[in-house]
């Protein structure tokens, strides 16, 4: 659906720790390019976090959420725990969030700079 998502940070080290842990919980390796961290690849979706290129302060999107795919409910749980342990804040604990006939399990976090992210799986135990 998308080629890439980039979010800004005013604290690259704290953001890299947070995203290394949360993407690691989903089995996605990362890397570094200058003061930015990146995860995934352009062939299946690329995520990057770093200071804004214009030199201004980074701000988070009010009303914006970036959704990540998880394989299992356990992966969502691990993702949420990794985020909390690495400077994130809870925006919605792991749990069922069915939408109509779609069975969903997910969780929400704020990264250290306030960006809202979530992880969801459709592989839900009844």
Beta strands, then each sheet from edge to edge (+ up, - down):
strand 1: 4-8
strand 2: 30-33
strand 3: 36-41
strand 4: 45-50
strand 5: 66-69
strand 6: 89-96
strand 7: 105-110
strand 8: 116-121
sheet 1: 1+ 4+ 3- 2+
sheet 2: 5+ 8+ 7- 6+
end
